[in-house]
Amino acid sequence: MDVPETVRRGPHTGNEMQQFRILARKAALIVSGRHILVHNMEAQLEGAQAINRAAMLLRIVSAAADGVTTAHAAQQAGIARTTAHRILSSLQEAGLLDRSRTTGTWHLGPEIYVMGALAARRYDFVETARPAIRALADATGESAFLSLRRGDENVCVLREEGSFPLRSFVLQEGTRFPLGVASGGLALLSFLSDQEIDAYLDRTELDAQWGQTHSADHIRERVRLTRTAGYATNPALILEGSWGMASAVFDRHDKPAWAVSITGVESRFRTERRPQLGQMLLKTAHQLSRQARTRPQ
């Protein structure tokens, strides 16, 4: 940075001029440094946004058993189709996604399988829970499920079919619902602390997507009923005629980490049968909670 003309004109000594030049250089370095810092921060934000979008698209693909199109993935993620296609293609190059040559739909790739197999050694509870979920399906005749809490979501990780021929297909392995939505999500939310529930409902507007029956007031009332009964009931709030019930499974820290649930047609969940189903759910959940508390970390 040059010494300003107004400074040059003044009656300054050589020593003073040298000090002005030093100060000017320091000022130039500060301005340059701030520019670089701002540029780096912007680059970091863009990088974080790209990672978040890629993770979101992976979750969207994982929730679609039959694959998902680029257009649908972009709509679900709330991003432009061209942006979605670019990210999906990059994930395909990395082996994290695969694309059907006949339908053009996206599916989880081989690297996801490898990662999942390795991660299962630490996190997998499915094989531990499978016999209990199978027994629940046999005892009730309904489809029985194990769901996992992931942040503010409830993810179905296991489905076992019951003997009753009429079934509900709201839940499939990989299906995700927000906490408070569907019986499993409600069971998990209900046994968080009051502070955690308040914070979640403050940052989430479930009624915007799931309707007025999922307003904060309605959710709080269902939380109260769930805590009283010990199990959650979804009276066809997701799909007309499809009912569900669930109970929370607790980890070694007494936090709700999984949910055991059953779903079926409305006629199978009449008032006189629900207490019996609830007790079966609680028995299964208690059994799995004991197993969860003693499983290796």
JOVEN-V900775 format. One record per pair of residues at least 12 apart in sequence whose ideal C-beta (glycine too) atoms are under 6 Angstrom apart, sorted by the first residue. I is the first residue (numbers start at 0). J is the second residue. If there is no record, write none. Layout:
i->I j->J
i->I j->J
This chain:
i->0 j->23
i->0 j->27
i->2 j->19
i->2 j->20
i->2 j->23
i->6 j->19
i->52 j->86
i->53 j->86
i->55 j->76
i->56 j->72
i->56 j->76
i->56 j->86
i->59 j->72
i->59 j->75
i->60 j->105
i->61 j->107
i->61 j->173
i->62 j->173
i->62 j->174
i->62 j->175
i->64 j->171
i->66 j->104
i->66 j->105
i->66 j->106
i->67 j->104
i->67 j->105
i->68 j->104
i->69 j->83
i->69 j->84
i->87 j->105
i->94 j->108
i->94 j->109
i->94 j->110
i->95 j->108
i->95 j->110
i->95 j->111
i->96 j->108
i->125 j->156
i->125 j->157
i->127 j->290
i->128 j->145
i->128 j->287
i->131 j->283
i->131 j->286
i->131 j->287
i->132 j->145
i->132 j->157
i->132 j->159
i->133 j->159
i->135 j->283
i->136 j->159
i->136 j->161
i->138 j->279
i->139 j->261
i->139 j->279
i->140 j->161
i->140 j->162
i->140 j->163
i->141 j->161
i->141 j->261
i->141 j->263
i->142 j->160
i->142 j->161
i->142 j->166
i->142 j->262
i->143 j->159
i->143 j->261
i->144 j->158
i->144 j->170
i->144 j->260
i->145 j->157
i->146 j->183
i->146 j->258
i->147 j->257
i->148 j->187
i->148 j->256
i->151 j->178
i->152 j->175
i->153 j->176
i->153 j->178
i->153 j->183
i->153 j->184
i->153 j->187
i->154 j->175
i->155 j->170
i->155 j->172
i->155 j->174
i->158 j->172
i->165 j->264
i->167 j->241
i->167 j->262
i->167 j->263
i->169 j->237
i->169 j->238
i->169 j->241
i->170 j->262
i->179 j->205
i->179 j->218
i->180 j->209
i->181 j->233
i->181 j->237
i->182 j->231
i->182 j->233
i->182 j->243
i->182 j->244
i->182 j->245
i->182 j->260
i->183 j->245
i->183 j->258
i->183 j->260
i->185 j->221
i->185 j->225
i->185 j->231
i->186 j->231
i->186 j->245
i->186 j->246
i->186 j->247
i->186 j->258
i->187 j->247
i->187 j->255
i->187 j->258
i->189 j->222
i->189 j->225
i->189 j->226
i->190 j->247
i->190 j->255
i->200 j->215
i->212 j->236
i->229 j->281
i->230 j->244
i->230 j->246
i->230 j->277
i->230 j->280
i->231 j->245
i->232 j->244
i->240 j->264
i->240 j->265
i->242 j->265
i->242 j->268
i->243 j->260
i->243 j->262
i->244 j->261
i->244 j->276
i->244 j->280
i->245 j->258
i->245 j->260
i->246 j->259
i->246 j->280
i->246 j->281
i->246 j->284
i->248 j->284
i->248 j->287
i->248 j->288
i->249 j->288
i->250 j->291
i->251 j->292
i->259 j->280
i->259 j->283
i->259 j->284
